[in-house]
Amino acid sequence: DPSRGIFANRYSLHQNGSFVQHITPTSFYPFLLDRSTGWDEQFIGHSRESIMDSVVESWLLNSSRFCISPDGDFTGNDPNHCYWGLPSVSADDPTYMSGRWIYWRGYTWGPMAQLVYWSLQNQSPFLPSLAASTVSNRARKALCRQMKELMLSQWNANRHICENYSPYMNATDCSGTLFYHWGALNGFIGMVEDGHW
């Protein structure tokens, strides 16, 4: 969606083909694709790296949207709104943590963290490595740091590896199942980043 400077999902053509207004971490997944897929053809005159830098700076590293602070130290993140980062919908979305059905409206999920991590690596595990920009490198390291701290907050307090995690700093326990395998992906990405895998 060029008007918002982010990749956005679209409604199917039989539903008018317009962009979905809710921005989620899936908006970073196109960076998993290599140039041969043609994803960047709609941005004629802009390099892949400049597109990625713009999306990452405006959305991921924005404390009112996906709340990953540039150094992964939570600077600027509101402890009572979007502290841990990478909520399942942008924190400035009207549906964020509102209503009764918040399962996909703000919780942080390990599989999303893993896919955004790979997106910031500018590769999928199945494609040859491509050079990553300084902005995406910094964001990737910050994501790893914040997701590790999120996972450890519940592990140290309760010995839980959560299915999903609350975005609030003072959440007392998991927001989903208390011991769920993919919750560990929040810590695993840091191990990969540090070369331990």
trRosetta pair geometry for C-beta under 8 A, 3 or more apart (Angstrom, degrees):
i j d omega theta_ij theta_ji phi_ij phi_ji
1 4 4.7 20 107 34 116 103
1 5 7.8 -37 93 15 75 21
1 6 5.9 -1 54 68 96 71
1 7 7.3 125 11 -145 71 16
1 8 3.9 19 -16 10 119 127
1 19 4.5 63 -88 -124 121 163
2 5 7.0 31 -162 -77 38 44
2 42 7.4 -132 -56 143 115 114
2 43 7.8 167 -100 -93 107 81
4 8 6.8 66 55 -45 132 129
4 19 8.0 -172 14 134 125 158
4 23 7.3 -146 139 -68 148 135
5 54 5.9 -102 -174 145 118 114
5 55 6.6 -167 149 -91 82 64
5 58 5.5 9 109 81 133 165
5 59 7.7 -168 105 -38 94 107
6 23 5.7 13 123 -129 155 134
6 27 5.0 3 171 -177 105 140
6 55 5.8 117 -111 -133 63 96
6 58 7.3 -131 -64 95 96 119
6 59 5.5 92 -99 -63 122 147
7 27 4.6 160 72 -159 80 71
7 28 7.5 163 45 -65 118 20
7 29 7.7 -120 94 52 144 69
7 30 4.8 172 -95 2 169 135
7 55 7.1 11 -4 -126 84 145
8 19 4.3 48 102 -163 136 114
8 20 5.8 -164 168 54 100 74
8 21 8.0 8 -161 -99 138 16
8 23 6.3 -72 -108 -98 91 83
8 27 6.2 -3 -85 -108 44 110
9 19 7.2 120 79 -159 43 64
9 20 4.3 3 78 21 95 130
9 22 8.0 -11 40 72 115 79
9 24 7.6 13 -14 30 120 107
9 26 6.5 32 -56 97 109 132
9 27 7.8 -97 -27 -76 73 78
10 17 5.8 -1 173 -166 121 55
10 18 6.8 176 -151 95 80 23
10 19 5.7 -55 -100 -101 70 47
10 20 6.6 -148 -95 -15 16 83
11 15 4.0 -100 159 96 118 119
11 16 5.9 29 86 58 132 77
11 17 6.2 -123 76 -83 81 11
11 18 5.5 19 26 53 114 68
11 19 7.8 -169 0 -112 79 2
11 20 6.3 129 -47 -66 75 80
12 15 5.0 80 59 16 75 103
12 17 7.2 -50 135 -81 23 58
13 16 7.6 -156 -164 59 34 5
13 17 4.8 18 -109 -66 57 104
15 18 7.9 -95 118 28 84 83
21 93 7.9 135 128 -134 86 101
22 89 5.5 -42 -174 -142 108 117
22 90 7.5 -175 -169 24 60 94
22 93 5.5 57 -131 -140 78 143
22 95 6.5 -23 -107 35 124 130
23 27 5.3 -5 -163 -33 88 150
23 59 7.0 -109 152 -141 144 128
23 65 7.5 -22 91 -161 131 111
23 89 7.1 114 75 -162 48 66
23 90 4.4 30 75 -22 99 128
23 93 6.8 -164 39 -68 74 119
24 27 6.3 143 67 -13 49 92
24 88 6.1 -6 -144 170 104 57
24 89 5.3 -44 -94 -100 82 58
24 90 7.2 -117 -80 -24 34 73
25 28 5.8 -40 -173 23 63 110
25 29 7.6 83 136 -37 69 91
25 66 7.2 109 -87 -125 81 129
25 86 6.0 39 -84 -163 131 90
25 88 6.8 -67 3 -129 106 44
25 112 4.4 92 74 -174 154 116
25 115 7.2 114 136 81 116 108
25 116 5.2 -73 -169 -63 116 122
26 29 5.2 -28 -162 -1 55 125
26 112 7.9 -76 -54 -129 63 100
27 30 7.7 -31 180 5 39 100
27 55 7.4 -156 140 -168 103 123
27 59 6.9 -84 101 159 136 164
28 31 5.9 -37 176 18 67 117
28 55 7.1 156 -104 138 73 127
28 56 7.8 73 -119 -89 112 75
28 59 7.9 -164 -67 99 97 131
28 60 6.7 59 -82 -68 134 123
28 115 7.7 135 87 123 101 87
28 116 4.9 50 85 -124 146 84
28 119 4.4 123 144 113 96 162
28 120 7.4 -12 176 -50 130 78
29 32 5.5 -24 -173 1 62 117
29 115 5.8 -13 -99 159 96 119
29 116 7.7 -71 -68 -84 64 56
29 119 5.7 -107 -106 -82 30 132
30 33 5.7 -44 -170 20 56 114
30 39 5.0 165 -173 -171 114 152
30 119 7.7 62 57 -137 39 118
31 52 5.8 90 -111 -114 126 111
31 55 8.0 -163 -51 76 124 145
31 119 4.0 88 71 -169 109 88
31 120 7.1 53 109 -66 146 31
31 122 6.1 -73 170 -110 102 56
31 136 7.8 -175 -175 -123 153 141
32 115 7.2 -47 -62 -168 135 83
32 118 5.8 34 -106 120 100 107
32 119 5.2 -61 -51 -94 77 73
32 123 7.4 17 -148 140 54 17
32 124 4.5 56 -173 -66 98 99
32 127 7.9 138 170 14 67 134
33 37 4.3 -50 175 24 127 152
33 39 5.2 105 82 -14 139 138
33 124 7.7 27 -74 -25 34 116
34 37 6.3 121 67 -6 56 95
34 123 7.9 24 -74 -119 91 64
34 127 5.4 -174 -43 -162 118 148
34 130 6.8 157 -118 -47 91 139
35 38 7.8 62 169 -65 52 30
35 39 7.9 -115 -128 38 36 83
35 40 6.4 -42 -129 26 77 124
35 48 6.4 -89 -88 -67 102 147
38 41 4.7 -11 -173 -15 83 124
39 42 7.9 -52 168 16 43 98
40 43 5.3 -59 -169 43 71 109
40 46 7.7 -127 -173 87 103 89
40 48 5.1 -68 -93 -93 162 84
40 51 6.3 -166 -128 14 105 160
41 44 7.0 11 -179 -61 50 83
43 46 4.4 -62 157 54 107 117
43 51 5.3 45 152 -86 173 133
46 50 5.0 -122 -171 82 90 120
46 51 5.3 101 131 -57 124 91
47 50 4.6 93 55 6 84 100
47 51 7.0 -147 93 -5 45 84
48 51 5.8 -57 -153 35 31 112
48 52 6.3 28 152 -17 66 108
49 52 5.7 -54 -144 39 32 111
49 53 6.1 34 156 -20 66 106
49 133 4.6 131 -156 -70 102 123
50 53 5.6 -49 -142 37 32 113
50 54 6.3 34 157 -21 63 106
51 54 5.9 -59 -151 36 27 110
51 55 6.4 22 155 -14 65 109
52 55 6.0 -58 -147 39 29 108
52 56 6.0 25 159 -16 66 112
52 122 7.1 -1 -127 -96 165 105
52 133 6.0 159 89 12 121 133
52 135 7.3 158 117 80 87 116
52 136 5.7 -17 147 -59 124 126
53 56 5.9 -60 -143 41 26 108
53 57 6.0 19 163 -13 65 113
53 133 5.5 -87 -67 121 100 162
53 135 4.2 104 -126 36 86 154
53 136 7.1 -97 -83 -35 62 84
54 57 6.1 -59 -140 41 24 105
54 58 5.9 8 167 -6 63 118
55 58 6.3 -65 -137 46 21 101
55 59 5.7 -25 178 22 62 121
55 60 7.4 52 132 -7 72 100
56 59 6.9 -76 -125 54 14 83
56 60 4.8 -34 -151 36 59 122
56 61 6.0 46 151 -6 73 105
56 120 7.3 96 -109 -112 131 97
56 135 5.3 142 82 140 136 112
56 136 5.8 -156 -60 -88 164 68
56 139 4.9 -111 -173 -38 125 165
57 60 7.7 -3 -40 51 13 82
57 61 5.3 -35 -129 52 39 122
57 62 7.6 78 152 -51 42 89
57 135 6.1 -58 -53 -158 98 137
58 61 8.0 53 15 54 16 82
58 62 6.2 2 165 -47 31 131
58 65 7.8 38 140 14 57 162
59 62 5.8 -57 -139 14 13 122
59 65 5.2 -105 -154 126 55 153
59 66 5.8 50 152 0 72 119
59 90 7.2 -77 -155 -107 94 121
60 65 7.5 -75 -69 98 14 115
60 66 4.8 -44 -128 71 43 140
60 68 5.2 -14 162 37 82 125
60 86 7.9 8 -144 -88 86 80
60 116 7.5 151 -117 -170 129 128
60 139 5.5 61 109 -158 136 134
60 143 7.6 -38 179 -71 124 113
61 66 7.8 -5 -24 69 21 100
61 68 5.6 -63 -95 82 52 89
61 69 7.3 67 -151 -150 75 17
61 70 5.4 50 -153 -77 124 74
61 135 7.9 -105 -12 -171 147 96
61 139 5.7 -100 -57 -104 108 106
61 142 7.3 66 -105 76 95 158
62 65 4.0 39 84 24 116 111
62 66 6.5 74 53 31 80 73
62 67 7.5 -42 91 -56 51 37
63 67 5.4 57 -141 -115 48 64
63 69 6.7 29 -83 -86 99 79
63 76 4.0 -118 -66 131 156 107
63 77 5.3 -142 -142 -83 103 54
63 78 7.2 115 163 -12 107 79
63 82 7.2 155 180 84 61 113
64 67 7.7 118 -26 -71 8 80
64 82 7.6 123 -135 42 27 141
64 91 6.1 -140 175 86 41 109
64 92 5.1 50 147 -62 94 113
65 90 4.6 -33 -157 -153 77 104
65 91 5.9 175 -145 38 13 85
65 92 5.5 -38 -92 3 65 109
66 82 8.0 -148 -169 171 14 138
66 85 6.4 50 151 -163 68 78
66 86 5.6 27 -175 -94 98 44
66 87 6.8 -149 -131 31 57 73
66 90 6.3 -61 -59 -117 73 71
66 91 7.1 175 -75 -2 24 97
67 77 5.0 81 -163 -118 103 108
67 82 4.1 -152 -60 136 152 111
67 83 7.1 141 172 152 142 1
67 84 7.3 68 114 75 130 35
67 85 4.2 -148 101 -103 89 65
67 86 7.2 -114 64 -18 88 38
67 87 7.0 57 24 -10 123 96
67 91 5.9 59 -34 -13 116 144
67 167 7.4 96 50 -161 160 115
68 72 7.1 -19 -172 -95 84 64
68 85 4.5 88 -77 -154 63 138
68 86 6.4 42 -57 -47 105 84
68 139 6.2 77 114 -155 139 82
68 142 5.1 112 168 120 102 116
68 143 5.4 -22 -132 -81 143 71
68 146 5.9 -146 -127 17 77 153
69 72 6.2 -176 71 -66 85 12
69 73 5.7 -81 92 53 139 59
69 74 5.5 -156 -1 -77 139 6
69 75 4.6 126 -156 47 148 73
69 76 5.7 144 -108 42 108 100
69 77 6.0 -98 -48 -29 109 105
69 85 7.6 -111 -6 -75 67 132
69 142 6.2 -145 80 -164 54 129
69 146 7.3 134 28 -69 82 130
70 75 7.7 -40 37 59 80 116
70 138 6.1 -2 -171 149 80 123
70 139 7.5 -57 -130 -85 56 64
70 142 6.0 -126 174 -78 19 154
71 75 6.7 39 45 12 105 123
71 138 7.8 -47 -88 -174 47 101
71 142 6.0 140 128 -102 6 107
71 145 7.9 -30 144 58 52 159
72 141 6.3 -106 -26 123 137 71
72 142 3.5 -164 -57 -141 85 58
72 143 7.1 -89 -99 -3 108 20
72 144 7.0 -29 -116 64 150 63
72 145 3.0 80 160 62 143 132
72 146 5.1 -136 -151 -34 80 83
73 145 7.4 -23 -60 128 50 142
74 77 4.7 -81 -167 35 72 126
74 83 6.3 14 -148 -172 118 78
74 84 8.0 -31 -106 -102 110 31
74 85 7.8 -128 -104 -33 72 110
74 146 6.7 132 -68 -112 79 103
74 149 7.8 -94 -44 90 118 158
77 82 6.1 -108 -157 100 92 70
77 83 4.8 111 139 -133 119 45
77 84 7.8 152 169 -13 152 17
77 85 6.8 -74 -109 -60 145 86
78 81 3.8 22 92 34 127 109
78 82 6.0 56 53 38 91 65
78 83 6.6 -103 89 -69 42 72
79 83 4.6 40 -121 -84 44 131
79 168 7.0 58 161 -166 59 65
79 169 3.6 -41 -154 8 90 140
79 170 6.7 57 163 -17 110 90
80 83 7.7 69 -13 -42 22 110
80 168 6.2 15 -137 -136 37 99
80 169 7.2 -54 -57 22 43 100
80 170 7.9 -5 -90 20 69 107
81 91 6.3 91 149 -172 99 129
81 167 7.3 -35 136 121 36 119
81 168 7.6 77 -12 -99 9 76
82 85 7.0 79 161 -85 89 38
82 87 5.9 -81 -131 -26 107 128
82 91 3.8 -43 -62 -101 150 154
82 96 7.9 -34 -72 177 116 140
82 106 7.8 -115 -100 -155 91 101
82 167 5.0 -33 -123 168 54 131
83 167 6.3 140 34 160 67 67
83 168 6.2 64 15 -155 116 24
83 169 3.9 46 12 -58 179 87
84 108 5.7 -94 103 -19 125 155
84 146 6.2 138 -177 170 58 101
84 147 7.8 83 169 -98 99 43
84 149 7.5 -161 -134 92 86 94
84 150 4.2 78 -157 -97 127 117
84 153 7.8 -110 -99 15 122 148
84 165 6.3 -69 96 121 168 126
84 166 7.7 112 7 98 136 53
84 167 5.6 -141 37 -144 96 50
84 168 7.9 -8 -8 41 102 15
84 169 7.2 163 -45 -87 79 55
85 108 7.1 63 87 -102 48 138
85 143 7.2 -147 130 -123 139 62
85 146 4.5 25 33 142 140 151
85 147 7.4 -91 79 -61 111 68
85 150 7.5 -123 46 -51 84 133
85 167 7.8 148 0 -139 16 91
86 108 5.3 82 89 -130 87 104
86 112 6.4 166 163 115 116 114
86 113 5.8 96 122 -90 163 82
86 116 6.5 -151 -129 32 130 163
86 143 6.8 69 -50 -139 132 97
86 146 7.5 144 -1 102 104 126
86 147 7.0 -1 27 -79 141 101
87 90 7.2 127 73 -116 107 11
87 91 5.5 105 27 -65 142 83
87 96 6.6 55 129 -141 153 106
87 97 7.8 -70 -153 -40 145 99
87 106 4.4 -27 -166 -152 126 53
87 107 6.9 106 -148 51 75 12
87 108 6.0 -74 -99 -70 43 75
87 167 4.9 -10 -86 -82 111 136
88 104 5.2 -113 130 -162 142 55
88 105 6.7 -41 80 -36 106 6
88 106 6.1 -50 42 2 84 8
88 107 5.5 11 -4 62 121 62
88 108 7.0 -167 -36 -92 79 29
88 109 6.0 56 -80 -5 111 110
88 112 6.5 -168 -104 -35 77 167
88 164 7.8 -19 -38 -150 130 133
89 93 4.8 -71 148 43 110 153
89 95 6.2 -25 118 84 163 101
89 96 5.5 -150 92 -90 105 76
89 104 7.0 81 -33 144 107 68
89 105 5.3 -25 20 -142 134 48
89 106 6.0 -51 44 -63 89 55
90 93 4.7 112 70 -28 83 101
90 96 6.9 -86 95 -72 47 125
91 96 5.2 107 -141 -150 39 160
91 106 7.2 79 -101 -125 69 97
91 167 7.2 169 -97 177 113 161
92 96 7.2 85 33 -14 10 147
93 96 4.7 122 66 -38 83 96
93 105 7.8 -130 94 -156 125 83
94 98 6.9 -41 154 21 58 154
95 98 5.6 -127 -157 48 36 108
95 99 7.1 -29 -151 12 77 122
95 105 5.0 -103 140 -138 94 122
96 105 6.0 -179 -125 167 27 85
96 106 4.9 98 -163 -80 70 113
97 102 5.4 41 -131 -143 44 134
97 105 6.1 -179 -54 120 29 96
97 106 4.0 -8 -55 1 81 170
97 167 6.8 -105 -62 35 133 124
98 102 7.1 142 44 -92 24 104
98 105 6.7 -96 38 150 62 143
99 102 6.6 158 74 -60 72 80
99 105 7.2 44 51 54 102 171
101 104 7.9 -7 148 33 90 79
101 105 7.0 95 111 -4 66 128
102 105 4.4 -94 -144 60 59 108
102 106 5.8 -30 -176 35 103 108
102 107 7.0 114 135 -29 88 95
103 107 6.7 -38 -168 10 35 133
103 164 7.7 112 -162 47 66 162
103 176 7.9 82 -138 -88 87 106
104 107 7.4 -65 -99 37 24 99
106 167 5.4 -83 166 -9 97 131
107 164 4.0 47 153 154 132 127
107 165 6.3 143 -169 63 84 37
107 166 6.5 -49 -117 -93 79 35
107 167 7.0 -140 -111 -32 30 84
107 175 5.2 -146 -116 86 123 146
107 176 7.1 87 -173 -33 158 108
108 112 7.4 -130 -166 65 57 123
108 113 7.1 47 175 -52 97 111
108 147 7.6 -163 165 -117 134 84
108 150 6.3 -47 89 179 154 160
108 164 6.4 156 72 -169 43 77
108 165 4.5 -27 60 61 100 97
108 166 7.8 -16 16 71 92 11
108 167 6.3 121 -29 -82 100 72
108 186 7.4 70 135 -99 115 130
109 112 4.4 81 73 8 98 108
109 113 6.9 -165 94 -10 51 85
109 163 8.0 -24 -124 148 82 60
109 164 5.0 -32 -88 -111 74 97
109 165 7.9 -173 -69 19 32 76
109 182 7.5 6 179 123 83 120
110 113 5.5 -55 -147 34 35 113
110 114 6.4 36 156 -21 68 103
110 147 7.9 113 -115 -169 64 123
110 151 8.0 63 -91 -86 105 118
110 164 7.9 -131 -4 -97 75 54
110 182 4.3 175 75 148 128 78
110 183 5.0 -168 -33 -116 135 21
110 184 6.6 44 -131 50 154 33
110 185 3.3 118 174 50 107 106
110 186 4.9 -93 -104 -34 86 79
110 188 7.9 63 -164 26 115 109
111 114 5.6 -50 -148 34 35 114
111 115 6.4 29 157 -14 66 106
111 182 5.3 -13 -45 -178 90 137
111 185 6.2 88 -69 47 39 165
112 115 5.9 -57 -146 41 32 107
112 116 6.1 29 156 -15 67 108
113 116 5.9 -57 -144 41 28 107
113 117 6.2 37 153 -26 63 106
113 143 6.8 166 -155 170 87 109
113 147 4.8 109 -151 -117 146 148
113 185 5.8 152 70 119 108 102
113 186 5.3 69 52 -101 167 65
113 189 6.0 -125 139 -14 103 147
114 117 5.5 -53 -150 32 29 116
114 118 6.6 26 154 -14 64 103
114 185 4.6 -58 -50 -180 115 131
114 188 7.3 3 -93 79 106 114
114 189 6.0 -159 -101 -70 59 112
115 118 5.7 -49 -147 37 34 109
115 119 6.3 40 150 -23 63 104
116 119 5.3 -50 -147 35 36 118
116 120 6.4 34 153 -18 66 103
116 143 6.4 -148 113 -150 115 155
117 120 5.9 -59 -151 38 29 107
117 121 6.6 33 148 -22 63 103
117 140 6.3 92 -144 -146 65 90
117 143 6.1 -164 -88 109 78 137
117 144 6.9 81 -116 -71 117 85
117 189 4.3 -137 -89 -143 163 133
117 192 7.4 95 153 70 142 134
117 193 7.6 -106 -158 -59 121 107
118 121 5.4 -50 -151 31 36 116
118 123 6.8 -94 -174 86 79 56
118 124 5.6 47 167 -119 129 51
118 125 6.6 -69 -125 -33 130 78
119 122 7.5 33 168 -76 37 34
120 132 7.0 58 157 -149 59 137
120 136 4.7 179 -160 -174 76 93
120 137 7.7 153 162 -78 101 23
120 139 5.6 -137 -133 94 135 102
120 140 3.8 172 125 -79 133 97
120 143 6.6 165 2 14 161 146
121 129 7.6 -76 160 -131 101 86
121 132 6.1 -91 -165 -71 32 141
121 136 7.8 -165 -58 148 12 119
121 140 6.4 100 -63 -118 61 149
122 129 7.8 73 86 -166 90 62
122 130 4.7 -101 130 77 111 103
122 131 7.2 -22 87 90 153 30
122 132 4.3 180 6 -94 126 84
122 133 7.7 114 -56 2 141 72
122 136 6.2 80 -44 123 104 161
123 127 5.1 -150 -159 78 84 99
123 128 7.1 -104 -132 104 128 29
123 129 5.1 -61 -59 -116 159 48
123 130 5.5 162 -69 18 95 84
124 127 4.9 76 46 9 83 103
127 130 7.6 -11 125 -21 115 101
132 136 4.7 -113 -178 88 102 121
132 137 5.3 128 112 -60 117 84
132 140 7.3 -1 165 -13 156 143
133 136 4.7 90 55 13 84 99
133 137 6.8 -141 95 -7 43 87
134 137 5.6 -53 -145 35 31 114
134 138 6.3 30 157 -17 65 106
135 138 6.0 -58 -150 38 28 108
135 139 6.2 24 154 -15 64 111
136 139 5.5 -54 -140 42 34 111
136 140 6.0 41 156 -26 66 105
137 140 5.8 -54 -147 32 27 112
137 141 6.6 23 156 -14 62 106
138 141 6.0 -57 -151 38 30 108
138 142 6.2 29 152 -18 65 110
139 142 5.5 -56 -144 40 32 113
139 143 6.1 39 154 -24 66 104
140 143 5.7 -50 -148 33 29 114
140 144 6.6 31 153 -19 62 104
140 193 6.8 171 143 -112 101 124
141 144 5.7 -52 -151 34 32 113
141 145 6.5 32 152 -19 64 106
141 193 6.5 145 -106 -174 63 143
142 145 5.7 -55 -148 36 32 112
142 146 6.3 23 158 -12 67 108
143 146 6.2 -62 -146 41 27 103
143 147 6.0 20 161 -14 66 113
143 189 7.1 -49 118 122 101 145
144 147 6.1 -61 -141 41 24 105
144 148 6.2 26 160 -21 63 110
144 189 5.1 -138 -109 114 86 98
144 190 4.0 131 -179 -90 104 75
144 193 4.6 -45 -94 1 164 158
145 148 6.0 -58 -149 34 25 111
145 149 6.5 21 156 -15 62 108
145 190 7.0 109 -72 -105 37 122
146 149 5.7 -56 -147 39 32 110
146 150 6.3 38 152 -24 65 105
147 150 5.4 -48 -147 33 34 117
147 151 6.4 33 155 -17 65 104
147 186 4.0 -145 172 -163 98 80
147 187 7.0 -152 125 -63 90 37
147 189 6.1 32 78 49 146 124
147 190 7.0 -169 76 -36 98 104
148 151 5.9 -56 -150 38 30 108
148 152 6.1 22 156 -12 66 112
148 186 6.7 173 -76 141 33 80
148 187 5.1 85 -119 -116 72 67
148 189 7.9 -129 -55 65 87 84
148 190 4.4 14 -63 -24 127 155
149 152 5.8 -58 -140 44 30 108
149 153 6.3 45 155 -37 64 99
150 153 5.8 -47 -154 17 28 115
150 154 7.6 9 157 -2 58 99
150 165 5.4 106 169 129 116 167
150 186 5.7 -89 78 178 109 144
151 154 6.6 -70 -166 41 34 97
151 155 6.1 26 148 -16 71 116
151 161 6.9 13 -159 -131 99 76
151 162 7.7 -151 -124 28 65 91
151 165 7.6 -109 -82 -63 51 148
151 183 6.7 143 -122 156 100 85
151 184 7.0 91 -148 -124 142 39
151 186 4.0 163 -53 93 118 121
151 187 4.5 -109 76 -45 159 98
152 155 5.2 -57 -133 45 39 112
152 156 5.5 36 168 -18 75 108
152 187 7.1 103 -47 -90 83 119
153 156 6.5 -54 -140 39 18 104
153 157 6.4 5 160 -6 56 117
153 171 7.9 82 125 63 131 92
154 157 5.9 -62 -137 46 29 105
154 158 5.6 -37 -176 40 68 108
154 160 4.8 -67 156 74 108 96
154 161 7.4 140 99 -97 118 26
154 162 5.4 7 107 -26 172 114
154 165 6.7 -134 -26 -116 138 109
154 171 7.9 -26 -79 99 101 106
154 173 6.8 89 -135 -149 104 40
154 174 6.0 75 -151 -66 148 75
155 158 7.4 -85 -122 59 12 65
155 159 6.2 35 -161 -117 55 31
155 160 6.6 -132 -89 59 45 44
155 161 6.4 27 -84 -74 98 70
157 160 8.0 -34 77 26 83 97
157 172 7.5 -142 150 -164 147 53
157 173 7.7 -136 108 -89 123 59
158 173 5.7 77 -58 -117 165 85
158 174 7.6 -125 80 -20 151 86
158 178 7.5 -100 135 -156 129 107
160 173 6.6 60 25 -158 161 81
160 174 5.2 -118 144 -35 143 116
160 178 4.6 -84 -133 -172 119 79
160 179 6.0 -117 -144 -70 67 70
161 179 5.5 58 49 -137 83 60
161 180 6.4 -141 108 49 84 51
161 181 7.6 39 114 -103 130 17
161 183 4.2 154 158 88 77 122
161 184 5.2 -3 -164 -60 139 82
162 165 5.0 115 81 -74 145 76
162 173 8.0 148 -92 161 121 60
162 174 3.4 175 -115 -122 109 108
162 175 6.8 61 -174 30 136 63
162 176 5.9 110 178 52 88 87
162 177 7.2 144 -159 78 52 55
162 178 6.8 -39 -104 -136 64 31
162 180 6.5 -1 159 34 25 105
162 183 4.5 156 70 -129 44 145
163 174 6.6 87 26 178 74 130
163 175 7.8 -109 69 78 88 65
163 176 3.1 -91 69 107 115 130
163 177 3.9 80 -35 39 126 87
163 178 7.9 -12 -11 -15 90 18
163 180 3.8 56 -81 21 72 161
163 182 7.3 47 -142 60 54 93
163 183 5.8 -75 -72 -56 15 113
164 174 7.3 108 66 -173 48 89
164 175 5.3 -59 95 73 90 103
164 176 4.2 79 30 -9 86 129
164 183 7.3 -127 -56 -97 25 97
165 171 7.2 149 -177 73 75 156
165 174 6.8 -75 -100 -134 59 64
165 175 6.2 118 -152 14 14 106
165 183 7.4 115 -44 -141 97 104
165 186 7.4 37 -10 -68 140 161
166 171 3.5 147 60 -90 137 154
166 174 8.0 162 -14 -166 88 26
166 175 4.6 132 -56 -50 78 123
168 171 4.8 119 73 -48 92 91
171 175 6.9 -50 -163 -53 145 96
173 178 7.3 -31 177 -111 110 97
174 177 6.8 -54 134 86 149 27
174 178 5.1 -180 26 -106 143 54
174 183 7.7 -45 -123 -114 123 154
176 180 6.7 -27 109 -2 114 151
177 180 4.4 94 85 -53 118 120
179 183 7.8 -121 -154 37 31 138
180 183 4.9 94 74 -13 85 110
181 184 6.4 -53 -176 18 45 110
182 185 5.3 -11 -173 -8 65 118
183 186 6.3 -27 175 6 54 112
184 187 5.7 -54 -168 43 62 103
184 188 5.7 69 135 -33 81 106
185 188 4.9 -53 -133 37 39 119
185 189 6.5 49 167 -31 69 93
186 189 7.0 -48 -160 17 20 106
187 190 5.9 -57 -168 33 48 111
187 191 6.8 47 142 -20 74 103
188 191 5.4 -53 -154 33 42 114
188 192 6.4 42 150 -19 71 101
188 197 7.3 28 -172 -28 85 160
189 192 5.6 -50 -150 36 36 113
189 193 6.2 41 149 -23 66 106
190 193 5.3 -50 -143 36 35 116
190 194 6.2 25 158 -12 66 108
191 194 6.0 -61 -145 44 28 104
191 196 4.3 -78 -172 67 84 118
191 197 5.2 71 124 -20 102 112
192 195 7.8 48 177 -65 30 20
192 196 7.3 -87 -70 55 24 72
192 197 4.7 -50 -93 54 67 119
